[in-house]
């Protein structure tokens, strides 16, 4: 059986700050034989590409590389081309026999070796083109993160973000141009930031010193922007348990309110996504704000409209939550369009919804739960129980 690497036209070369000095003989040979060399301006300069050099177009596109299919082409990337590099973008359009890759140590590996951190115990993030809020669900006491950043001004921005988001004494190490003759490291804390602006490429290592977000379902209601239309914390915890999120799954959150269930769904499982349907535009803004605040706006989509009509044209989910606007027409429509194995959870507080869900349980099976929750509150100089409206919950697998 062929290994598919007998005659590739494309060579992807990982490059460090030490330029040609750090390349293998195979990488040097590919550069010498190339008709064109694609990369960022810094990479082209480090590799001495000269007249062969072709900078990536702005906005980034792999089309110029693919247009030269069959000719000798080199693509330059930072360190490991398949860790936040151009390799993954190219693979969408290439078969295995078309390419070969020669990596050098990634910037994350270089950083871990400078710091003495075990890389398998470190979170490695690409924040050069992502919001700092992606850190919010991850940071907690003792958590270590290495992240790539946009440019020399980004470390100061991130330090300020850490102060504003409950990690003022986080230990920081800013690393510029790792692995090359201009390498620099600066150590400080978020609140004691005193590092002069440097140059790219730049990474920041973060060691969090304070507790972060709880990892269990049922975050405090105050964590969410809301007009009061929110699945309250205890009921949300019960709801997430019934929804049972799993890695990579898609949720339809119908009647999203504040989007709190969608947020916790995405926090609970790696790569989980949600489409949140909400008929009121003002609440849609809260949903978007909450998704952004938790660094989840790339995984939560807020859609204006009323179910079932608004559901058409969207990818079918693995799980559905009905938090508001439940009706017989909606349940019938969902039962008709959802694939076998789809999980459905519906909550209700009105007598009409209770009747609807009890009838659905009798007709379709599943599990029916009634939760009556009371919390202590002041009564003059003493206390009494403040009872919330009972919640009925129907959960079933299609």
C-alpha positions, 0 to 999 in steps of 0.5 A: 500500500502506498503511503501517499507521499511519493510525489507531493506538489505542496510542502508545508514548512513550519518555521521558527524565529531562528529562520533557516537555521532551524529547518531540516534538510528536507525543508531547505530542499523544498524551498530551493526547488519551489516555484512559489513560496506563500506565507506572511511577510515575517515568514517570507523574510525569515525564510529568505524567499526573495522573488518567489515569495507571495504574501497571503491575501487579505482577507486570508484565502488559500485560493492562490495556493490551490490555483498552483496545484501540480507545481512545486509550492511551499507554504510557510507557517509558524512552528507546527502548521497544524496547531493554529496554523495554515495546515488545517485551512488547506486540508479542506481542499487537498487529498493526502497524496498532494502534500507533505508537512515538516513541522518545527517546535510550536510556539506552545512547546517553546513557551512550555520549555521556557517556563518549565511547565508540563505541556499536557497540563496546560491549556493552549489557546489561539487568542490572536483572532478571538475575544479574551472572553474565551478564557472566562469559563476556563480560568480557576485557581491553579489553571495554567494557560498559554495563548497566542495574541494578536500583536504587541498591544494585546498583552496589556489589553488582556491584563486589563481584562483579567483584572476586570474579570476576577483575576487581578493577581494572575501571574503573567509571562509575556513572551516575544519572538520565542526561539530567535535572537530577539527573544524576550520574556517579561514577568508580572501580574495582571494588576501590576502590569508594567510591561512595555509594548513589544512586537509580534509574534507574542504569547502570554502565559497565565497562571490563575490565582483565584477561583473561576466559574463553578463547573457544575450546572446552575450558575447564579442568576446574577451572572446573566443579563436578563429582564427577569425572563430567565430559567432560575438557577435551581430549575436550570440545574435540573434542566441541564441534567435532563438535557444531558449535553454531550460533546459536539451536540447541537441544542435548539433552545425554543423561547430562549429568554436570556439564553442562560440554558444555551450558555450552560449547555455550551459550557457543559460539553466540548464543542457543544452548540446552540441555536436560541429562538426568541420572538422578542428582539429586546430579549435577543439582545440579552441572549447575544450579550450573555453569549459574548460575556461567556466567550460563546458567541461563536457557538450560540446563534440567536434567531428572532422568531416564533416556533414552529415557523422559525425552525425551518431551514436550521440544522436539526438538533441532537436535543431540544429545550422548550422553555417558553411558548409550548403548544400542542402544535409545536410538540406535534411539529417537533415530533414530525421533524426530529430524527429518532434519538433526539432528546426533548425537554419542556418546562412549564409553570402555567396550568395550561402548559402543565396540562399539555405536558401531562397529556404529552407524557401520557401519549408519548411516554418519557419522564414527568417531573414536578419541582416545587422549590422554596427559598428562605426570605425575610419576614419582618425581623424573622424569616419564612419560606418564599415558594416559587411557582411549581415547575413541571418538566417533561423529558423524552427521547424521540 
